[in-house]
C-alpha cells in the first residue's frame, strides 16, 4: 500500500503532507449518509447483498481507518474485525475463531489450500497469504502490526506443518513490519525477496519504523527484518507446488513481486491489482508503465483467481477495472494543476468506490513531485 502513513514519512523519495490526512477527518464527519459494506458469508468468495451502515457505525469505521493517517495513538487492542468486503474470486470458506481480530478465508485447489489472512482497518486490510502444500506452508508478506502477524503465526501453527519459507512481495512497511514476529515464531524459516528489496529496507526501513512508532507504539516492529535470501525469477517447485515468480518495476510500488501458480491457475498479484470495490493508490506518476504491466497480466490465460495485497481475492476482471482506474487517473492527472483538483475529479469519476480518503492522500503525494 503506502509508507507515508505517519505524520511525516518518506515514500518514493517524496514527503507526505500531514495536512492531507487531517483534512480527511472532515470529509467523513460531513457525510450525511452511512457507507455500505459488503457482508461475507460462510460460502466463501461470493458477492452478497449490501447493507447500509448507520451513520454512527460508519463514523466508527472511518475513524478506525483514519487514525493511523493523522498520527493519533490507537488503542492497545483493536476491536474484532467486522465482516469485510469480498469480491468474486476462488470458492472458499471463512475460518472463524472467537476473539480473532483479522479474517481468514480458505480456498482449496486440489491438494493445495490458500489461506488468506486479512487484517482489520488499522492494519490497512493487508493480506498475508499462506500456501499450504502436502508437507509445508509458504507465507507471503508479514502484516504491518505485530498483533496481526501474531494471529497469522498462531493460525499457521494450527495447520500442523512447518513453514518452509517466508516471501516478501515488496518493500512497503505494511507488508514487512510483522516479519519480526514471524521470524521469531518460525526461526528456521528463511526470508526471501526480490533482488533490491533488502537494500531498500536497509536504507529506509528503520526510519519508517521510527515514524510509525508515535502512532502505534509497541504494536509496530522494533527492528527491521531484512530478507536473507534472493528469490529467483522463473519457475520453482516448493513442496511439490509450482511457482512462476515475476519481477515488475514502476507500478504501485517501484519494485514488486508477482507469483503465478500455474497448476492451480492462481495469480498472486499483491499491490499490482486492486479490488473493483475500492480506490487504488496513485502515489507516483507510473500510470503508463503500470497499465503496461496490467496488460501483460491480462493475457495470462485461465488465471481467474487473483490474490491481492489489500482485500479478499478477486476475479481476473479486476485487472480490467484496475486498468480503467489507472487510465482515468492518468487523464485526470494530466488535466489537474493541483492536488485538490485531481482528488475531487478522481472521486467524482468513481463515486461508488470505497476509501475515497485514499484519493486525497494519494493526491498530496502525487503532487509533491515536480511536474
C-alpha contacts under 8 A as a table, 3 or more apart, distances in Angstrom:
res1	aa1	res2	aa2	distance
1	X	172	X	6.61
1	X	174	X	6.89
1	X	252	X	7.77
1	X	271	X	6.72
1	X	281	X	7.05
1	X	309	X	7.53
1	X	310	X	7.76
2	X	5	X	6.84
2	X	11	X	7.23
2	X	172	X	6.21
2	X	173	X	7.60
2	X	174	X	7.37
2	X	281	X	7.78
3	X	6	X	7.85
3	X	9	X	6.76
3	X	10	X	7.04
3	X	11	X	5.55
3	X	172	X	5.75
3	X	173	X	5.88
3	X	174	X	7.21
3	X	208	X	7.35
4	X	7	X	7.71
4	X	8	X	6.84
4	X	9	X	4.58
4	X	10	X	5.84
4	X	11	X	5.44
4	X	15	X	7.55
4	X	16	X	5.53
5	X	8	X	7.62
5	X	9	X	6.62
5	X	16	X	7.73
5	X	68	X	6.56
5	X	69	X	5.00
5	X	70	X	7.81
5	X	212	X	7.62
6	X	9	X	5.62
6	X	18	X	7.96
6	X	68	X	6.86
6	X	69	X	6.00
6	X	70	X	7.09
6	X	71	X	5.78
6	X	211	X	5.76
6	X	212	X	5.35
6	X	215	X	7.05
7	X	16	X	7.37
7	X	17	X	7.46
7	X	18	X	5.22
7	X	69	X	7.10
7	X	70	X	6.31
7	X	71	X	5.36
7	X	211	X	7.36
8	X	15	X	6.75
8	X	16	X	5.59
8	X	17	X	6.83
8	X	18	X	6.61
8	X	211	X	6.91
9	X	15	X	6.29
9	X	16	X	5.85
9	X	208	X	6.47
9	X	211	X	6.23
10	X	13	X	5.77
10	X	14	X	5.64
10	X	15	X	5.11
10	X	16	X	6.55
10	X	208	X	7.46
11	X	14	X	5.36
11	X	15	X	6.59
11	X	16	X	7.33
12	X	254	X	7.78
12	X	284	X	7.70
14	X	365	X	6.72
14	X	368	X	6.39
14	X	369	X	6.62
15	X	365	X	6.97
15	X	368	X	6.96
16	X	364	X	7.10
16	X	365	X	5.87
16	X	368	X	7.93
17	X	20	X	5.65
17	X	21	X	7.55
17	X	364	X	6.56
17	X	365	X	7.41
18	X	21	X	5.48
18	X	22	X	6.28
18	X	69	X	7.89
18	X	70	X	6.62
19	X	22	X	5.03
19	X	23	X	6.09
20	X	23	X	5.40
20	X	24	X	6.81
20	X	360	X	6.47
20	X	361	X	5.78
20	X	364	X	6.27
21	X	24	X	5.09
21	X	25	X	7.31
21	X	66	X	7.65
21	X	69	X	5.79
21	X	70	X	5.59
21	X	357	X	7.87
21	X	360	X	7.39
21	X	361	X	6.15
22	X	25	X	5.82
22	X	26	X	7.72
22	X	69	X	7.68
22	X	70	X	5.44
23	X	26	X	5.56
23	X	27	X	6.87
24	X	27	X	5.02
24	X	28	X	6.63
24	X	66	X	7.60
24	X	357	X	5.88
24	X	360	X	7.32
25	X	28	X	5.39
25	X	29	X	6.37
25	X	63	X	7.58
25	X	66	X	7.11
26	X	29	X	5.11
26	X	30	X	6.05
27	X	30	X	5.47
27	X	31	X	6.66
27	X	357	X	7.87
28	X	31	X	5.32
28	X	59	X	6.83
28	X	62	X	6.73
29	X	59	X	7.05
31	X	34	X	7.35
32	X	55	X	7.46
33	X	54	X	7.73
33	X	55	X	6.08
34	X	52	X	6.42
34	X	53	X	5.04
34	X	54	X	5.36
34	X	55	X	4.61
34	X	56	X	7.93
34	X	57	X	7.69
34	X	58	X	5.37
34	X	59	X	7.99
35	X	52	X	6.42
35	X	53	X	5.86
35	X	55	X	7.89
35	X	58	X	6.09
36	X	50	X	6.25
36	X	51	X	5.89
36	X	52	X	4.72
36	X	53	X	5.69
37	X	50	X	6.06
37	X	51	X	6.33
37	X	52	X	6.98
37	X	53	X	7.20
37	X	84	X	7.37
37	X	85	X	6.40
38	X	47	X	7.44
38	X	48	X	6.60
38	X	49	X	6.93
38	X	50	X	5.26
38	X	51	X	7.11
38	X	83	X	7.57
38	X	84	X	6.45
38	X	85	X	4.54
38	X	86	X	6.51
39	X	48	X	6.25
39	X	49	X	7.24
39	X	50	X	6.76
39	X	51	X	7.61
39	X	83	X	5.64
39	X	84	X	6.36
39	X	85	X	6.23
39	X	86	X	7.38
40	X	44	X	7.30
40	X	45	X	7.61
40	X	46	X	7.46
40	X	47	X	7.51
40	X	48	X	6.83
40	X	83	X	5.92
40	X	84	X	6.45
40	X	85	X	6.63
40	X	86	X	6.15
41	X	44	X	5.96
41	X	45	X	7.88
41	X	46	X	7.49
41	X	48	X	7.71
41	X	93	X	7.98
41	X	94	X	7.37
42	X	93	X	5.37
42	X	94	X	5.32
43	X	46	X	7.18
43	X	91	X	7.60
43	X	92	X	6.47
43	X	93	X	5.37
43	X	94	X	7.40
44	X	90	X	7.90
44	X	91	X	5.59
44	X	92	X	4.08
44	X	93	X	4.20
44	X	94	X	6.03
44	X	105	X	7.09
44	X	106	X	7.90
45	X	86	X	5.99
45	X	87	X	6.10
45	X	88	X	5.44
45	X	89	X	5.56
45	X	90	X	6.06
45	X	91	X	5.50
45	X	92	X	5.81
45	X	93	X	7.48
45	X	312	X	7.75
45	X	313	X	7.43
46	X	86	X	6.71
46	X	87	X	6.22
46	X	88	X	5.17
46	X	89	X	7.34
46	X	91	X	7.55
47	X	86	X	6.09
47	X	87	X	5.46
47	X	88	X	5.92
53	X	57	X	6.07
53	X	58	X	5.94
54	X	57	X	5.16
54	X	58	X	6.08
55	X	58	X	5.03
55	X	59	X	6.16
56	X	59	X	5.15
56	X	60	X	6.20
57	X	60	X	5.00
57	X	61	X	6.29
58	X	61	X	5.19
58	X	62	X	6.01
59	X	62	X	4.90
59	X	63	X	5.96
60	X	63	X	5.26
60	X	64	X	6.30
61	X	64	X	5.09
61	X	65	X	6.33
61	X	121	X	7.82
62	X	65	X	5.17
62	X	66	X	6.12
63	X	66	X	5.04
63	X	67	X	5.84
64	X	67	X	5.69
64	X	68	X	7.82
64	X	121	X	6.34
64	X	122	X	5.95
65	X	68	X	6.84
65	X	69	X	7.80
65	X	121	X	5.23
65	X	122	X	5.48
65	X	124	X	7.27
66	X	69	X	5.15
66	X	70	X	6.51
66	X	122	X	7.94
67	X	70	X	5.49
67	X	71	X	6.44
67	X	72	X	5.43
67	X	73	X	7.26
67	X	74	X	6.90
67	X	122	X	7.61
68	X	71	X	5.64
68	X	72	X	6.37
68	X	73	X	7.53
68	X	74	X	7.43
68	X	122	X	6.58
68	X	215	X	6.35
68	X	216	X	7.80
69	X	72	X	7.79
71	X	214	X	7.21
71	X	215	X	5.30
72	X	214	X	7.91
72	X	215	X	5.60
73	X	214	X	6.85
73	X	215	X	4.58
73	X	216	X	6.02
73	X	217	X	7.67
74	X	215	X	6.66
74	X	216	X	6.19
75	X	78	X	6.47
76	X	219	X	7.51
78	X	101	X	7.14
78	X	122	X	7.92
79	X	101	X	6.72
80	X	99	X	6.61
80	X	100	X	6.42
80	X	101	X	4.24
80	X	102	X	7.14
80	X	120	X	7.76
81	X	84	X	7.74
81	X	100	X	7.60
81	X	101	X	4.81
81	X	102	X	5.44
81	X	103	X	6.85
81	X	119	X	7.62
81	X	120	X	5.22
81	X	121	X	7.86
82	X	120	X	7.73
83	X	103	X	7.79
84	X	103	X	7.73
84	X	311	X	7.88
85	X	311	X	6.88
85	X	312	X	7.16
86	X	311	X	7.09
86	X	312	X	5.49
86	X	313	X	7.51
86	X	314	X	7.92
87	X	275	X	7.41
87	X	276	X	7.95
87	X	277	X	7.95
87	X	312	X	6.61
87	X	313	X	6.71
87	X	314	X	5.33
87	X	315	X	7.33
88	X	313	X	7.39
88	X	314	X	5.37
88	X	315	X	5.45
89	X	304	X	7.17
89	X	305	X	5.09
89	X	306	X	6.89
89	X	313	X	5.32
89	X	314	X	4.29
89	X	315	X	4.50
90	X	107	X	6.45
90	X	304	X	7.82
90	X	305	X	5.46
90	X	313	X	7.00
90	X	314	X	7.54
90	X	315	X	7.61
91	X	107	X	6.06
91	X	108	X	7.76
92	X	105	X	6.46
92	X	106	X	5.24
92	X	107	X	4.20
92	X	108	X	6.84
93	X	105	X	5.61
93	X	106	X	5.28
93	X	107	X	6.62
94	X	103	X	7.55
94	X	104	X	5.81
94	X	105	X	4.39
94	X	106	X	6.16
95	X	103	X	7.46
95	X	104	X	5.33
95	X	105	X	5.83
95	X	106	X	6.82
96	X	100	X	7.58
96	X	103	X	7.18
96	X	104	X	6.97
97	X	100	X	5.64
100	X	103	X	7.42
100	X	151	X	7.34
101	X	119	X	7.30
101	X	120	X	6.63
101	X	148	X	7.48
102	X	117	X	6.57
102	X	118	X	5.58
102	X	119	X	4.57
102	X	120	X	5.53
102	X	148	X	6.95
102	X	151	X	7.67
103	X	116	X	7.99
103	X	117	X	5.67
103	X	118	X	5.16
103	X	119	X	6.61
103	X	120	X	7.85
104	X	115	X	6.60
104	X	116	X	5.39
104	X	117	X	4.49
104	X	118	X	6.29
105	X	115	X	5.75
105	X	116	X	5.16
105	X	117	X	6.72
106	X	113	X	6.69
106	X	114	X	5.71
106	X	115	X	4.53
106	X	116	X	6.37
107	X	113	X	5.56
107	X	114	X	5.20
107	X	115	X	6.56
108	X	111	X	7.19
108	X	112	X	5.88
108	X	113	X	4.41
108	X	114	X	6.45
109	X	112	X	5.08
109	X	113	X	6.00
109	X	114	X	7.95
109	X	264	X	5.96
110	X	113	X	7.73
111	X	133	X	6.92
111	X	134	X	6.86
112	X	131	X	7.22
112	X	132	X	5.84
112	X	133	X	5.21
112	X	134	X	7.25
113	X	131	X	6.02
113	X	132	X	5.11
113	X	133	X	6.89
114	X	129	X	6.75
114	X	130	X	5.75
114	X	131	X	4.76
114	X	132	X	6.22
115	X	129	X	5.84
115	X	130	X	4.93
115	X	131	X	6.39
115	X	132	X	7.52
116	X	127	X	6.38
116	X	128	X	5.85
116	X	129	X	4.72
116	X	130	X	6.33
116	X	312	X	7.51
117	X	127	X	5.46
117	X	128	X	5.13
117	X	129	X	6.43
117	X	130	X	7.98
117	X	152	X	6.86
118	X	125	X	5.51
118	X	126	X	5.68
118	X	127	X	4.67
118	X	128	X	6.73
118	X	310	X	7.59
118	X	311	X	6.79
118	X	312	X	7.18
119	X	122	X	7.85
119	X	123	X	5.57
119	X	124	X	6.86
119	X	125	X	4.60
119	X	126	X	5.47
119	X	127	X	6.62
119	X	143	X	7.66
119	X	148	X	6.49
120	X	123	X	5.52
120	X	124	X	6.67
120	X	125	X	5.43
121	X	124	X	4.82
121	X	125	X	5.36
122	X	125	X	7.52
123	X	126	X	6.28
123	X	143	X	7.30
123	X	144	X	5.85
123	X	145	X	6.22
123	X	148	X	7.89
123	X	174	X	7.35
124	X	174	X	7.65
124	X	310	X	7.36
125	X	310	X	5.33
125	X	311	X	6.04
126	X	143	X	6.19
126	X	144	X	7.57
126	X	174	X	7.06
126	X	175	X	7.15
126	X	309	X	5.86
126	X	310	X	4.79
126	X	311	X	7.07
127	X	141	X	7.47
127	X	143	X	7.18
127	X	308	X	7.21
127	X	309	X	5.32
127	X	310	X	5.59
127	X	311	X	6.86
127	X	312	X	7.65
128	X	139	X	7.05
128	X	140	X	5.70
128	X	141	X	5.24
128	X	142	X	6.19
128	X	143	X	6.62
128	X	152	X	7.61
128	X	309	X	7.90
129	X	139	X	5.87
129	X	140	X	5.08
129	X	141	X	7.02
130	X	137	X	6.42
130	X	138	X	5.69
130	X	139	X	4.57
130	X	140	X	6.33
130	X	156	X	7.75
131	X	137	X	5.50
131	X	138	X	5.11
131	X	139	X	6.43
132	X	135	X	7.79
132	X	136	X	6.13
132	X	137	X	4.52
132	X	138	X	6.64
133	X	136	X	5.46
133	X	137	X	6.08
133	X	239	X	6.04
133	X	240	X	7.17
133	X	241	X	6.90
134	X	239	X	6.80
134	X	240	X	7.50
135	X	161	X	6.08
135	X	162	X	7.48
135	X	239	X	6.63
136	X	161	X	5.02
136	X	162	X	5.09
136	X	163	X	5.71
136	X	164	X	5.81
136	X	239	X	6.45
137	X	156	X	7.78
137	X	161	X	6.45
137	X	162	X	6.19
137	X	163	X	4.71
137	X	164	X	5.77
137	X	165	X	7.52
138	X	163	X	5.88
138	X	164	X	5.64
138	X	165	X	5.35
138	X	166	X	5.95
138	X	167	X	7.56
139	X	142	X	7.94
139	X	163	X	7.36
139	X	165	X	6.54
139	X	166	X	4.72
139	X	167	X	6.16
140	X	166	X	5.84
140	X	167	X	4.75
140	X	168	X	5.84
140	X	169	X	6.94
141	X	166	X	7.23
141	X	167	X	6.13
141	X	168	X	4.86
141	X	169	X	6.28
141	X	175	X	5.27
141	X	176	X	6.20
141	X	179	X	7.56
142	X	149	X	6.05
142	X	168	X	7.42
142	X	174	X	7.95
142	X	175	X	5.30
142	X	176	X	4.99
142	X	177	X	6.57
142	X	178	X	4.65
142	X	179	X	4.82
142	X	182	X	7.05
143	X	146	X	7.38
143	X	148	X	6.59
143	X	149	X	5.60
143	X	174	X	5.63
143	X	175	X	4.81
143	X	176	X	6.02
143	X	177	X	6.26
143	X	178	X	4.87
143	X	179	X	7.34
144	X	148	X	7.69
144	X	149	X	7.64
144	X	173	X	6.35
144	X	174	X	3.94
144	X	175	X	5.73
144	X	176	X	6.44
144	X	177	X	4.98
144	X	178	X	5.45
144	X	220	X	6.93
145	X	148	X	5.63
145	X	149	X	6.47
145	X	174	X	7.67
145	X	177	X	6.67
145	X	178	X	5.78
145	X	219	X	5.44
145	X	220	X	5.19
145	X	221	X	7.30
146	X	149	X	4.97
146	X	150	X	6.03
146	X	177	X	7.38
146	X	178	X	5.07
146	X	180	X	7.73
146	X	181	X	6.37
146	X	219	X	5.28
146	X	220	X	5.86
146	X	221	X	6.56
147	X	150	X	4.95
147	X	151	X	6.34
147	X	219	X	6.60
148	X	151	X	4.94
148	X	152	X	6.34
148	X	178	X	7.67
149	X	152	X	4.96
149	X	153	X	6.27
149	X	178	X	5.12
149	X	179	X	7.35
149	X	181	X	6.19
149	X	182	X	6.64
150	X	153	X	5.01
150	X	154	X	6.12
150	X	178	X	7.98
150	X	181	X	6.23
150	X	182	X	7.22
151	X	154	X	5.09
151	X	155	X	6.08
152	X	155	X	5.17
152	X	156	X	6.18
153	X	156	X	5.11
153	X	157	X	6.31
153	X	181	X	7.82
153	X	182	X	6.19
153	X	185	X	6.71
154	X	157	X	5.19
154	X	158	X	6.69
155	X	158	X	5.24
155	X	159	X	7.04
156	X	159	X	5.37
156	X	160	X	7.47
156	X	161	X	7.81
157	X	160	X	5.60
157	X	161	X	7.10
157	X	162	X	7.98
163	X	166	X	7.57
163	X	186	X	6.86
163	X	188	X	7.91
163	X	189	X	5.95
164	X	189	X	5.73
164	X	190	X	7.56
165	X	189	X	4.69
165	X	190	X	5.04
165	X	191	X	6.05
165	X	192	X	7.32
166	X	189	X	6.45
166	X	190	X	6.16
166	X	191	X	4.75
166	X	192	X	6.14
167	X	191	X	5.74
167	X	192	X	4.68
167	X	193	X	5.80
168	X	171	X	7.65
168	X	175	X	7.27
168	X	176	X	6.86
168	X	191	X	7.32
168	X	192	X	6.20
168	X	193	X	5.13
168	X	227	X	7.77
169	X	175	X	7.61
169	X	193	X	6.58
169	X	194	X	7.74
169	X	256	X	6.04
169	X	257	X	4.94
169	X	258	X	7.25
169	X	270	X	7.02
170	X	175	X	7.27
170	X	193	X	7.43
170	X	194	X	7.85
170	X	197	X	6.56
170	X	253	X	7.57
170	X	255	X	6.29
170	X	256	X	5.13
170	X	257	X	6.45
171	X	175	X	7.17
171	X	176	X	6.99
171	X	197	X	5.88
171	X	200	X	6.73
171	X	201	X	6.57
171	X	255	X	7.72
172	X	175	X	5.75
172	X	176	X	6.88
172	X	253	X	7.91
173	X	176	X	5.25
173	X	177	X	5.59
173	X	205	X	7.56
173	X	208	X	7.25
173	X	209	X	7.77
174	X	177	X	6.25
175	X	178	X	7.31
176	X	179	X	5.33
176	X	225	X	7.45
177	X	180	X	6.43
177	X	209	X	7.82
177	X	220	X	6.70
177	X	221	X	5.38
177	X	224	X	7.05
177	X	225	X	7.43
178	X	181	X	5.50
178	X	182	X	6.63
178	X	220	X	7.61
178	X	221	X	6.48
179	X	182	X	4.87
179	X	183	X	5.89
179	X	225	X	6.15
180	X	183	X	5.54
180	X	184	X	6.34
180	X	221	X	6.36
180	X	223	X	7.13
180	X	224	X	7.34
180	X	225	X	5.87
181	X	184	X	5.09
181	X	185	X	6.09
182	X	185	X	5.10
182	X	186	X	5.84
182	X	187	X	7.96
183	X	186	X	5.01
183	X	187	X	5.13
183	X	188	X	7.88
183	X	189	X	6.90
184	X	187	X	5.44
186	X	189	X	5.64
187	X	190	X	7.91
190	X	227	X	7.77
190	X	228	X	6.83
190	X	229	X	7.01
191	X	226	X	7.78
191	X	227	X	4.78
191	X	228	X	5.68
191	X	229	X	6.04
192	X	227	X	5.30
192	X	228	X	6.30
192	X	229	X	4.60
192	X	230	X	5.42
192	X	231	X	5.57
193	X	197	X	6.25
193	X	198	X	7.23
193	X	227	X	6.07
193	X	229	X	6.58
193	X	230	X	5.29
193	X	231	X	5.33
194	X	197	X	5.77
194	X	198	X	7.94
194	X	230	X	5.50
194	X	231	X	5.26
194	X	232	X	7.23
194	X	247	X	7.39
194	X	256	X	7.94
194	X	257	X	6.88
195	X	198	X	7.09
195	X	230	X	5.57
195	X	231	X	7.15
196	X	199	X	5.30
196	X	200	X	6.46
196	X	255	X	7.99
197	X	200	X	5.09
197	X	201	X	6.41
197	X	227	X	7.90
197	X	255	X	7.48
198	X	201	X	5.18
198	X	202	X	6.22
198	X	226	X	5.67
198	X	227	X	5.70
198	X	228	X	7.79
199	X	202	X	5.06
199	X	203	X	6.12
200	X	203	X	5.20
200	X	204	X	6.10
200	X	205	X	7.18
201	X	204	X	5.38
201	X	205	X	4.38
201	X	206	X	7.69
201	X	224	X	7.16
201	X	226	X	6.58
202	X	205	X	5.81
202	X	206	X	7.57
202	X	224	X	7.76
202	X	226	X	7.15
203	X	206	X	7.93
204	X	207	X	5.54
204	X	208	X	6.32
205	X	208	X	5.21
205	X	209	X	6.37
205	X	224	X	5.98
206	X	209	X	5.08
206	X	210	X	6.12
206	X	223	X	6.84
206	X	224	X	6.06
207	X	210	X	5.06
207	X	211	X	6.24
208	X	211	X	5.17
208	X	212	X	6.44
209	X	212	X	5.16
209	X	213	X	6.25
209	X	220	X	7.08
209	X	221	X	6.76
209	X	222	X	7.23
209	X	223	X	7.67
209	X	224	X	7.82
210	X	213	X	5.22
210	X	214	X	7.76
211	X	214	X	6.80
212	X	215	X	5.41
212	X	216	X	6.18
212	X	217	X	7.75
212	X	220	X	7.08
213	X	216	X	5.20
213	X	217	X	4.76
213	X	218	X	7.22
213	X	220	X	6.43
214	X	217	X	5.73
216	X	219	X	5.34
216	X	220	X	5.79
217	X	220	X	6.27
218	X	221	X	7.12
218	X	222	X	7.56
221	X	224	X	7.20
227	X	230	X	7.57
232	X	245	X	7.23
233	X	244	X	7.24
233	X	245	X	4.91
233	X	246	X	5.60
233	X	247	X	6.84
234	X	243	X	7.77
234	X	244	X	5.00
234	X	245	X	5.01
234	X	246	X	6.53
235	X	242	X	6.76
235	X	243	X	5.56
235	X	244	X	4.35
235	X	245	X	6.46
236	X	242	X	5.72
236	X	243	X	5.26
236	X	244	X	6.43
236	X	245	X	7.83
237	X	240	X	5.68
237	X	241	X	5.35
237	X	242	X	4.56
237	X	243	X	6.24
238	X	241	X	5.26
238	X	242	X	6.54
238	X	243	X	7.47
241	X	261	X	7.65
241	X	263	X	7.90
242	X	261	X	6.01
242	X	262	X	6.76
242	X	263	X	6.92
243	X	259	X	6.34
243	X	260	X	5.65
243	X	261	X	5.00
243	X	262	X	6.98
244	X	259	X	5.50
244	X	260	X	4.89
244	X	261	X	6.46
244	X	262	X	7.36
245	X	257	X	7.06
245	X	258	X	5.99
245	X	259	X	4.52
245	X	260	X	6.46
246	X	257	X	5.86
246	X	258	X	5.12
246	X	259	X	6.00
246	X	260	X	7.97
247	X	255	X	7.37
247	X	256	X	6.06
247	X	257	X	5.02
247	X	258	X	6.48
248	X	251	X	7.58
248	X	255	X	5.89
248	X	256	X	5.16
248	X	257	X	6.31
248	X	258	X	7.57
248	X	293	X	7.48
249	X	253	X	7.18
249	X	254	X	5.01
249	X	255	X	4.49
249	X	256	X	6.10
250	X	253	X	6.03
250	X	254	X	4.33
250	X	255	X	6.49
250	X	286	X	5.74
250	X	289	X	6.38
250	X	290	X	6.55
251	X	254	X	6.09
251	X	255	X	7.76
251	X	256	X	7.92
251	X	272	X	6.79
251	X	286	X	5.58
251	X	287	X	7.17
251	X	289	X	6.35
251	X	290	X	4.30
251	X	293	X	7.70
252	X	271	X	6.45
252	X	272	X	6.25
252	X	281	X	6.84
252	X	282	X	6.71
252	X	283	X	7.22
252	X	284	X	7.61
252	X	286	X	7.41
252	X	290	X	7.13
253	X	256	X	6.32
253	X	271	X	7.62
256	X	271	X	7.78
256	X	272	X	7.80
257	X	269	X	7.62
257	X	270	X	7.59
258	X	267	X	7.50
258	X	268	X	5.63
258	X	269	X	4.97
258	X	270	X	6.67
259	X	267	X	6.10
259	X	268	X	4.98
259	X	269	X	6.76
260	X	265	X	7.30
260	X	266	X	5.98
260	X	267	X	4.65
260	X	268	X	6.03
261	X	264	X	5.48
261	X	265	X	5.61
261	X	266	X	5.13
261	X	267	X	6.35
261	X	268	X	7.90
262	X	265	X	4.81
262	X	266	X	6.74
265	X	302	X	6.16
265	X	303	X	4.68
265	X	304	X	6.96
265	X	305	X	7.07
266	X	303	X	5.41
266	X	304	X	6.89
266	X	305	X	5.13
266	X	306	X	5.84
266	X	307	X	7.56
267	X	303	X	6.11
267	X	304	X	7.96
267	X	305	X	6.35
267	X	306	X	4.72
267	X	307	X	6.37
268	X	306	X	5.67
268	X	307	X	4.79
268	X	308	X	6.36
269	X	272	X	5.49
269	X	273	X	6.04
269	X	306	X	6.47
269	X	307	X	6.02
269	X	308	X	5.35
269	X	309	X	7.37
270	X	273	X	6.66
270	X	307	X	6.51
270	X	308	X	4.11
270	X	309	X	4.03
270	X	310	X	7.61
271	X	274	X	6.76
271	X	308	X	6.06
271	X	309	X	4.90
271	X	310	X	7.37
272	X	290	X	7.75
272	X	294	X	7.47
272	X	308	X	7.59
273	X	294	X	7.81
273	X	308	X	6.21
273	X	309	X	7.93
273	X	318	X	6.92
273	X	319	X	6.12
273	X	322	X	6.15
274	X	278	X	7.05
274	X	279	X	7.63
274	X	280	X	6.03
274	X	308	X	6.68
274	X	309	X	7.78
274	X	310	X	7.23
274	X	318	X	6.86
274	X	319	X	7.81
274	X	322	X	6.07
275	X	278	X	5.50
275	X	279	X	7.83
275	X	308	X	7.84
275	X	310	X	7.71
275	X	311	X	6.66
275	X	314	X	6.65
275	X	318	X	6.28
275	X	322	X	7.73
276	X	279	X	7.82
276	X	318	X	5.76
276	X	321	X	5.87
276	X	322	X	7.10
276	X	353	X	7.67
277	X	352	X	7.80
277	X	353	X	5.24
277	X	354	X	6.03
278	X	353	X	4.81
278	X	354	X	4.52
278	X	355	X	6.12
279	X	325	X	8.00
279	X	353	X	5.82
279	X	354	X	6.20
279	X	355	X	6.08
279	X	356	X	6.60
279	X	358	X	6.93
279	X	359	X	7.03
280	X	322	X	7.62
280	X	325	X	7.52
280	X	326	X	7.96
280	X	358	X	7.63
280	X	359	X	7.78
281	X	358	X	6.66
281	X	359	X	6.97
281	X	362	X	5.95
282	X	285	X	7.39
282	X	326	X	7.76
282	X	329	X	7.70
282	X	359	X	7.71
282	X	362	X	5.47
282	X	363	X	7.46
282	X	366	X	7.00
283	X	362	X	4.83
283	X	363	X	7.01
283	X	365	X	5.56
283	X	366	X	4.93
284	X	365	X	7.18
284	X	366	X	5.09
284	X	369	X	7.89
285	X	366	X	6.84
286	X	289	X	5.64
286	X	290	X	5.90
287	X	290	X	5.22
287	X	291	X	6.24
287	X	326	X	6.09
287	X	327	X	7.02
287	X	329	X	7.79
287	X	330	X	5.88
288	X	291	X	5.26
288	X	292	X	6.30
288	X	327	X	7.97
288	X	330	X	7.89
289	X	292	X	4.89
289	X	293	X	6.27
290	X	293	X	5.17
290	X	294	X	6.31
290	X	326	X	7.83
291	X	294	X	4.96
291	X	295	X	6.16
291	X	323	X	5.81
291	X	326	X	6.97
291	X	327	X	7.41
292	X	295	X	5.14
292	X	296	X	6.40
293	X	296	X	5.04
293	X	297	X	6.39
294	X	297	X	4.99
294	X	298	X	6.05
294	X	319	X	6.36
294	X	322	X	8.00
294	X	323	X	6.69
295	X	298	X	4.88
295	X	299	X	6.63
296	X	299	X	5.69
296	X	300	X	7.32
297	X	300	X	5.58
297	X	319	X	7.66
298	X	301	X	7.88
298	X	316	X	7.70
298	X	319	X	6.51
298	X	320	X	7.76
300	X	303	X	6.46
303	X	306	X	7.22
303	X	316	X	6.68
304	X	315	X	5.38
304	X	316	X	4.81
305	X	313	X	6.73
305	X	314	X	5.99
305	X	315	X	5.06
305	X	316	X	6.08
306	X	313	X	5.48
306	X	314	X	5.20
306	X	315	X	5.96
306	X	316	X	6.27
307	X	312	X	6.94
307	X	313	X	4.34
307	X	314	X	6.37
308	X	311	X	6.74
308	X	312	X	7.00
308	X	313	X	6.04
308	X	314	X	7.43
314	X	317	X	7.93
314	X	318	X	6.46
315	X	318	X	5.84
316	X	319	X	5.73
316	X	320	X	7.75
317	X	320	X	5.35
317	X	321	X	6.59
318	X	321	X	4.88
318	X	322	X	5.98
319	X	322	X	5.13
319	X	323	X	6.16
320	X	323	X	5.02
320	X	324	X	6.15
321	X	324	X	5.06
321	X	325	X	6.16
322	X	325	X	5.01
322	X	326	X	6.10
323	X	326	X	5.20
323	X	327	X	5.94
324	X	327	X	5.16
324	X	328	X	6.16
325	X	328	X	5.27
325	X	329	X	6.08
326	X	329	X	4.92
326	X	330	X	6.10
327	X	330	X	5.13
327	X	331	X	6.41
328	X	331	X	5.08
328	X	332	X	6.15
328	X	346	X	7.68
328	X	349	X	7.97
329	X	332	X	5.10
329	X	333	X	5.94
329	X	346	X	6.44
330	X	333	X	5.02
330	X	334	X	6.23
331	X	334	X	5.23
331	X	335	X	6.42
332	X	335	X	5.12
332	X	336	X	5.93
332	X	342	X	6.08
332	X	345	X	6.80
332	X	346	X	6.78
333	X	336	X	5.19
333	X	337	X	7.86
333	X	342	X	5.96
334	X	337	X	7.96
336	X	339	X	7.48
336	X	341	X	5.63
336	X	342	X	5.32
337	X	341	X	6.91
337	X	342	X	7.64
338	X	341	X	5.59
338	X	342	X	6.38
338	X	367	X	6.62
339	X	342	X	5.09
339	X	343	X	6.01
339	X	360	X	7.76
339	X	363	X	4.89
339	X	364	X	5.63
339	X	366	X	7.55
339	X	367	X	5.69
340	X	343	X	5.18
340	X	344	X	6.09
340	X	360	X	7.67
340	X	363	X	7.27
341	X	344	X	5.31
341	X	345	X	5.97
342	X	345	X	5.27
342	X	346	X	6.04
342	X	363	X	6.48
343	X	346	X	5.29
343	X	347	X	6.16
343	X	359	X	5.73
343	X	360	X	5.48
343	X	363	X	5.77
344	X	347	X	5.32
344	X	348	X	6.12
345	X	348	X	5.05
345	X	349	X	6.16
346	X	349	X	5.00
346	X	350	X	6.44
346	X	359	X	7.46
347	X	350	X	5.21
347	X	351	X	5.56
347	X	356	X	6.51
347	X	359	X	7.14
348	X	351	X	5.23
350	X	353	X	5.90
353	X	356	X	6.99
355	X	358	X	5.55
355	X	359	X	7.63
356	X	359	X	5.43
356	X	360	X	7.19
357	X	360	X	5.30
357	X	361	X	6.62
358	X	361	X	5.23
358	X	362	X	6.03
359	X	362	X	4.99
359	X	363	X	5.98
360	X	363	X	5.14
360	X	364	X	6.44
361	X	364	X	5.27
361	X	365	X	6.48
362	X	365	X	5.26
362	X	366	X	5.91
363	X	366	X	5.00
363	X	367	X	6.00
364	X	367	X	5.42
364	X	368	X	6.15
365	X	368	X	5.08
365	X	369	X	7.25
366	X	369	X	6.06
367	X	370	X	7.21
367	X	371	X	7.55
